[in-house]
Amino acid sequence: MACKFALVVFCLFIVGYVDATSPDLWTLLSGNKFQLISRTYSMGNNECAYMKVASRDESAKKLNTLMGYRDGTTKQYQGPGSYTVTVSGNQMTVTLASGSGSGVSYNLVHSDGQGCNILKGVAGGVRGQECELWAPEGQESHAQGTSCKAQFESTCAAAVQHPYQSDCTIP
């Protein structure tokens, strides 16, 4: 009996480990609001960049989203713009909702299941090899922590810009 119990505990540990270290990108996007914590490139004086899900198509793994940011000087929110996010495995492509342009593709390269979600631009693409750290609303503190910062730097590089500020809200 003890052996069966140990086997069950081991199996649950393995399943939990797999889920925590390599979650499905679509599952990570099951929330409705996300904050951009840091990135390896600069976008001027932008802060409080966010993504808010307006609707989702589970079968096509497609989100209709609103994305915007706050101007760092005026503190006024800009946008939001309408975008479509399409997920295939651990890759997502963000396109203008109007359908113009080829979009920007990212691979999920790390997630700890607690809000430390690192996306890396697809090589040869618009954001090729650049990284972004996103957290679901409410998990921003964890994403700003020491372990997530170390993971970001080892997976990508040191962050160049930290758009998330403690007073950021998603309008």
Residue, then its C-alpha position, 0 to 999 in steps of 0.5 A: m500500500a505504501c508503495k502505491f501511495a508513493l507512486v501516486v505522489f510521484c506521478l502527481f509531482i511529475v504532472g505538476y512539474v510538467d505543468a509548472t515548467s512548460p504550460d500551454l500558451w493558450t492556457l496562460l492566456s485564459g485570463n482577461k488582463f495582462q501587464l507588460i513588466s519589462r522588455t529588452y528593447s525601448m519604446g520611448n516614454n511608454e509605461c503601463a502597457y497592457m492587453k485586455v481580452a475583449s473576446r475569445d474563440e476557443s476552437a480557433k485559439k484566437l483572441n480579440t484584444l485591446m492594447g494600450y499604454r500610458d504616456g510617461t510624460t502626460k500620464q494619459y492613457q493612449g489607445p487602446g488599439s484593437y488586435t487579434v492574437t492567434v495561438s498555435g502551440n507555444q507561439m502567438t502572433v499579434t496582428l492588427a484587428s483590421g488584418s493589415g500587416s503580417g503581425v509580430s510572432y513570439n514564442l513562450v520561452h518560460s513560464d513558472g505558472q505564477g506570473c513570470n511569462i517570458l515571450k521571445g520574438v521569432a527569429g527573423g521576425v519584427r521582434g526577432q530575439e527581443c523579449e517581453l515579460w508579461a504578467p496576468e493582472g494581480q501577479e505583477s509583484h511576482a513577475q518583478g521578483t528576483s527569480c523572475k528577473a534572473q530567469f529573464e536575464s538568463t533566457c534573454a538579456a537584461a531588460v532595457q525598459h520596465p513599462y510597469q509602474s506600481d500605479c498602473t491600472i488597466p482602463 
